[in-house]
């Protein structure tokens, strides 16, 4: 039985018990009140009969209805019948309906292990409904629509947003991973799926960020969108992030009385919950065998003898591009210069998928420079421009990482692959001179620390990483972050239903 139905029936039963005591009191003394309450009892029985009760439960309910409408009202016997029906309902196993609302397939890894946990629960109905999103023009108007429903594997079993409405599905729990609602200047999900339109009294809405961050970088930017305000819960990767979000809410409350009232209305006192992130689960189990290479990628990553070249992934985030603009594009050019002269290395450049549209919308003067870099990368025999909708092929086949900010620098650290924090706005040092503490650097890499370009020089770091062999350490299987988030969601919805 749906947990939602069970709770509604039990609350109705409590009302019937209360009415039975009143009818016992007024039986034979006040016909007006007796008949009025009796009509209400019959109305409540009719409501219960609309639920999916078992034959035995319908039989007990029928007996109750027959007794209350009998010529003689026997309150004690009716109480016994109500108790039997209540025990039958309480003994029902509770089932839950969970709805996932992804919008970009490339972000599905922020849901994947939660979805897997929900599928393993026999008492859960799990639905995945990818929702459309739109580009925005410079005036903020919605323009081209994007629907990535066709990108999902068949085994997920998606339902169409065109054929189904959320209220028809009637989920107990909704998972979202778009935080912006209408506040993003470049894109927007369909407005009918904004967070404040999803939240209601008999369901739990949980926002799971589609990103994780390397929080030891003091320049990391923490902002809040509509999802963090309106959602019942926001899943945090760490206590550091939880403190940042709590501070932002506190500052908002002090700045505006109306905003204070809004925040208070949607705050349950425990909005930010530290449970990790499903992206960590995905990266911990990443294997090349799951991501076979296309022929054009093989040609660039392997030499003529069939040996794989040492491959580095370059990540370009929106944040760094918007902050540094021409300086970041110059840095990308420097990196491509390096790989153009190194046949023993290979580069996979994976920019944020919204970079080009963002530049066109906000800094159109940078488009020619950006397009030129993209074309250069595509033409080189050892460079790949990765604009696919799944980052995991690039992550599985690359040996090291370079970038600044964003999720991937944190994920590579967790994947135990060498990671370089690039310096933007400073001259790139390609020199290989070996003038550094090799043992100290080895210790940092073995502890999965992010290595800063400025401390060693890019040339030295790439040369060291190419010859570095990390010890493979078996990791004991443990409960995934996705399972922890799913279990928390079930507990949260039980509390809200009561």
TAHUNOR-V676876 format. One line per field, one symbol per residue. ss: DSSP state (H for helix, E for strand, C for the rest). phi: phi as a letter, one per 40 degrees, with the letter a starting at -180 (. if undefined). psi: psi as a letter, one per 30 degrees, with the letter a starting at -180 (. if undefined). Layout:
BEGIN
ss->???
phi->???
psi->???
END
This chain:
BEGIN
ss->CEHHHHHHHHHHHHHHHHHHHHHHHHCCCCHHHHHHHHHHHHHHHHHHCCCCCCHHHHHHHHHHHHHHCCCCCCHHHHHHHHHHHHHHHHCCCCEEEEEEECCCHHHHHHCHHHHHHHHHCCCEEEEECCCCEEEECCCCCEEEEECCHHHCCHHHCCCCCCCCCHHHHCCCEEEECCCCCCCCCCEEECHHHCHHHHCCCCCEEEEECCCCCCCCCCCCCCCCCHHHHHCCEEEECCHHHHHHHHHHHHHHHHHCHHHHHHHHHHCCCCCEEECCCHHHHHHHCCCHHHCCCCHHHHHHHECCCCCECEEEEEEECHHHHHHHCHHHHHHHHHHHHHHHCCCCEEEEEEECCCHHHHHHHHCHHHHHHHHHHHHHHHHCCCEEECCCCCCHHHHHHCCEEEECCHHHHHHHHHCCCEEEECCCCCCCCCCCCCCCCHHHHHHHHHCCCCEEHHHHCHHHHHHHHHHCCCCCCCCCCCCCHHHHHHHHHHHHHHHHHC
phi->.ddccdcccccccdcccccccccccccgbacccdccccccccccccccccccccdcccccccccccccbcdbcbccccccccccccccccccccbbbbbbbcbbccbcccbdcccccccccccbbbbbbcbcbbcbcccgccbccbbcdcccccccgcbcccbbbdcccfccbbbbbbccfccccbbacddcbcdccccacbabbbcbdcbbbccccccdcbbbbcccccccabcbcacdcdcccccccccccccacccdccccccbcgaccbcbgadccccccbcadccbcccdccdcccbcccgccccbbcbbbccdccccbfdcccccdccccdcccbbccbbbbbbcdcccccccccbbcccddcccccccdcccccbbbccbccbccccccccbabbiaggcccccccccgbdbbccbbgbcccccbbgcacccccccccccgccccdccbgcccccccccbcbcccbcbccacccccccccccccccccccc
psi->kkeeeeeeeeeeeeeeeeeeeeeeegjffieeeeeeeeeeeeeeeeeefflilleeeeeeeeeeeeefglekjjeeeeeeeeeeeeeeeffkkklkkkkkilekefgffffefeeeeeffjfgkjkkjjklllklkafggkkckkkjgeffklefeilkkfefkkefeehlekkklgjffcgfkfelklkffgkefffklfglkkkkjkgllljffjfgkkjlkaeefeflekkkkfleeeeeeeeeeeeeeeffkeeeeeeeeegkgfhejkjgbkfeeeeefgkkeffikklefeeeffkafggkklkkkkkkjleeeefefceeeeeeeeeeeeeffgjfflkkjjjlkfgeeeeeeeeifffeeeeeeeeeeeefkfgkkjjglgjffeeeeflflkkakaleeeeeeeefhkkkkjlkkflkkjfkjfgiljeeeeeeeefghkkkkefffkeeeeeeeeegkjkkjkkkkklkleeeeeeeeeeeeeeeee.
END
